[in-house]
């Protein structure tokens, strides 16, 4: 005879819920380690937990949908993602996005001064690529001499917001290491 468990009992015994509970506990431990001077970062760290749950859900779909050993479903998705990833993987792309997100606009020489490790030729090339993909916009200011400034677009700001968890990880990666 098969016994029927209530929904509450089923949830309590589910391995997925146990994993979720341990992840929540782990994040609370991480939050306790973050020094008070970084209190403004805490809400973003909490958001990372929510994002991790969403990623885990998506990965479960991949695992359950992918019964063949060729991984064709994942390969097709990677082909679709590749163009967007290539834009963001360009050398110094993230540096430029992060810099311009915090400014109303920057002249070329200001960007060069704020990112002195970027060769001017590379900077110019990267700015053109970002403009082509509508991540930044280029504005020509009349006068003598003619000056060119750059600002981030709404699309670029959206990309920046998506990259915030990466910033949090980079800033606090030592706290996320498990023993």
C-alpha positions in Angstrom: 0.0 0.0 0.0 1.4 3.4 -1.0 1.1 6.1 1.6 0.2 9.6 0.5 2.3 12.4 1.9 0.8 15.9 2.3 2.3 18.7 0.2 4.0 20.1 3.3 5.7 16.7 4.1 6.7 16.3 0.5 8.4 19.7 0.5 10.2 19.0 3.7 11.7 15.8 2.4 12.6 17.1 -1.1 16.4 17.1 -1.7 15.9 20.2 -3.8 14.4 22.1 -0.8 17.3 20.8 1.4 19.8 22.2 -1.1 17.9 25.5 -1.2 17.8 25.7 2.6 21.6 25.1 2.8 22.2 27.7 0.1 20.1 30.3 2.1 22.1 29.4 5.3 25.3 29.8 3.4 24.3 33.2 2.1 23.4 34.3 5.6 26.8 33.2 6.8 28.4 35.2 4.0 26.4 38.3 4.8 27.6 38.1 8.4 31.2 38.1 7.2 30.8 41.2 5.1 32.3 44.2 7.0 29.8 46.9 8.0 31.5 49.4 5.8 30.1 47.5 2.8 26.5 47.5 4.0 25.3 49.1 0.8 26.4 45.9 -1.1 24.3 43.6 1.1 21.0 43.9 -0.9 22.9 43.0 -4.1 24.4 39.9 -2.4 20.8 38.9 -1.4 19.7 39.3 -5.0 22.4 36.9 -6.0 20.7 34.2 -4.1 17.5 34.8 -6.1 19.5 34.8 -9.3 21.2 31.5 -8.3 17.8 29.9 -7.8 16.7 31.0 -11.3 19.9 29.7 -12.9 19.4 26.4 -11.1 15.9 26.1 -12.5 17.1 26.8 -16.0 19.9 24.2 -15.6 17.3 21.6 -14.5 15.4 22.2 -17.7 18.6 21.6 -19.7 19.3 18.4 -17.8 15.8 17.1 -18.1 15.4 18.0 -21.8 18.8 16.7 -22.8 18.6 12.9 -22.9 20.9 12.4 -25.9 24.7 12.4 -25.4 25.4 14.9 -28.1 24.2 17.9 -26.1 22.7 19.4 -29.3 20.2 21.5 -27.3 23.0 23.2 -25.4 25.1 23.5 -28.5 22.3 25.3 -30.3 21.8 27.7 -27.3 25.6 28.4 -27.2 25.5 29.3 -31.0 22.7 31.8 -30.2 24.5 33.3 -27.3 27.9 33.5 -28.9 27.4 36.9 -30.7 26.3 38.6 -27.5 29.1 37.0 -25.5 31.7 38.1 -28.0 30.7 41.7 -27.6 31.2 41.5 -23.9 34.4 39.5 -24.1 36.1 42.2 -26.1 39.2 43.5 -24.3 38.4 46.4 -21.9 34.7 46.3 -22.9 33.6 45.9 -19.3 35.9 48.6 -18.1 34.4 51.1 -20.6 30.8 50.1 -19.7 31.5 50.5 -16.0 33.2 53.9 -16.5 30.5 55.4 -18.7 27.7 54.1 -16.6 28.8 56.3 -13.8 29.1 59.5 -15.9 26.7 61.5 -18.0 29.3 61.6 -20.8 33.1 61.5 -21.2 35.3 62.9 -23.9 37.8 60.5 -25.5 40.7 62.0 -23.6 38.8 61.7 -20.3 38.2 58.0 -20.9 41.8 57.6 -21.8 42.8 59.3 -18.5 40.4 57.2 -16.5 41.6 54.0 -18.1 45.3 54.7 -18.6 46.2 51.1 -19.2 44.3 51.0 -22.5 46.2 51.8 -25.6 44.5 54.8 -27.5 44.2 52.7 -30.7 42.6 49.8 -28.8 40.3 52.3 -26.9 39.2 53.8 -30.2 38.5 50.4 -31.7 36.5 49.3 -28.7 34.5 52.5 -28.6 33.5 52.0 -32.3 32.4 48.4 -31.6 30.4 49.4 -28.6 28.8 52.2 -30.6 28.0 49.8 -33.5 26.2 47.5 -31.0 24.3 50.5 -29.5 25.8 50.0 -26.0 27.3 53.5 -26.1 26.5 56.6 -28.2 29.0 58.9 -29.8 28.4 62.7 -29.9 30.3 65.2 -31.9 30.6 68.6 -30.3 31.0 71.5 -32.8 33.7 74.1 -32.2 37.4 74.4 -32.6 38.7 71.8 -32.1 35.8 69.4 -32.8 35.4 67.2 -29.7 33.8 63.8 -29.5 32.2 62.4 -26.3 30.7 59.1 -25.4 27.8 58.2 -23.1 26.1 54.9 -22.3 22.7 54.1 -23.8 19.7 52.7 -22.0 20.7 49.3 -23.6 24.2 49.7 -22.2 22.8 50.6 -18.7 20.7 47.4 -18.9 23.9 45.4 -19.6 25.6 47.2 -16.7 22.7 46.1 -14.4 23.1 42.5 -15.5 26.8 42.7 -14.8 26.3 43.9 -11.2 26.4 40.4 -9.8 29.8 40.0 -11.5 31.0 43.2 -9.7 29.7 41.8 -6.4 31.6 38.6 -7.0 34.8 40.3 -8.0 34.6 42.7 -5.0 33.7 40.0 -2.4 35.0 36.7 -3.9 37.1 36.0 -0.8 33.9 35.8 1.3 32.2 33.4 -1.2 35.0 30.8 -0.9 34.0 27.7 1.0 36.2 25.9 3.3 
